[in-house]
Amino acid sequence: MASLAALFSSPLQVAVVTFGIAALLTALIVPLVRRLGLRFGLIDRPDPRKQHAVPMVRLGGVGMVAGFSLALAITWALGGFGSLEPAKDQLIWTTLAGALCFFVIGLADDLFALPPLPRLAGQVAVAMAVWSQGVRIGAIDLPLGLGVVGGVSALSLPDGLSLVATVLWLVGITNAINWIDGLDGLAAGVGGIAAIGLLSVSFSLQQSAAGLLAAALAGACFGFLRHNFNPARIFMGDGGSYFLGFALAAISIVGPAKGLTTVSLLFPVLILSLPLADMSAVIMGRLSEGHSPFYPDRRHLHHRLLRAGFSHRRTVLLIYAFTQWLAALALVAANVEMRFLWLALATAVLIGALTGSRRHWRAQEAQGCRVAREAGRPTPIDQPRP
């Protein structure tokens, strides 16, 4: 018991242990899920919109959910929740319940190919349910300092507006994560980096409940990435991406965006700005052509990078680099200790990724030109300029 007490002597140590448990359990469970998926034929077949050329099991989200949930349960059983207030304890279980419900909606789509509107209706219903249990956006800053609530210039939202804001936040981020899940390791890596960013910001704001959730989620993402990075052996499926997206959105409400003040909302928006911007651009493009926002196409950022000549891995790593740089900006905004050092390191990683990708692209272009010339075909370099 003394060793457990030492292990859980601080919320940060609890988070680190939870991260390790989640990563280990997820890495061990995912191969079992893959074998079961192959046995029962629960696979994702290739089509012109997808990048994989062979059938793949798409139930990896089962392993992520299991690793995340079991890690929290083990931490709780070992007394790791002891430092949390009862209200924060309740928010953890509410977030877990909501994430499981979103996972079930996505799993049903993986198995039965649900139409978009029933999926959206289910997401809205679950978001409304978790709002009723306290996972909610409750206030906004007043830009001119009109009114003071608890020493902070803020305006409490009526229940109706709070409900709308919460539902839009939870459902929007969930679908943003779902839509970037188009390449091996992309959603898991972006989600893991975002969870680490939320973990750091949450502890800097003394939001240990959110930090604990973020640690478990990051562990589940990186444990799954062991089997999902290119070339992937399993996909997370809609069940996994819905679970991941909802968990990220809910954690940001429980912690960094609690109350939705202007400054606190900046943290999760910065961390998740890449998938949010991608989703917004795709929706605008589809609507401008008269299509539904759910119309399937190849407008996403990763599709554009692939068409520009980047390889599968280069595309994923480049998006990782941008995501970790945005997370570092959030650390600066949150005044995290050694924030400028982290930003400098993140900037160096981003510059290195951009430089390496540019060199790789030029090498690919040169090789394509050589092949074209050997085959007697004109190349863009050989063609006269207008």
Beta strands, then each sheet from edge to edge (+ up, - down):
strand 1: 43-44
strand 2: 56-57
strand 3: 139-141
strand 4: 154-156
sheet 1: 1+ 2-
sheet 2: 3+ 4-
end
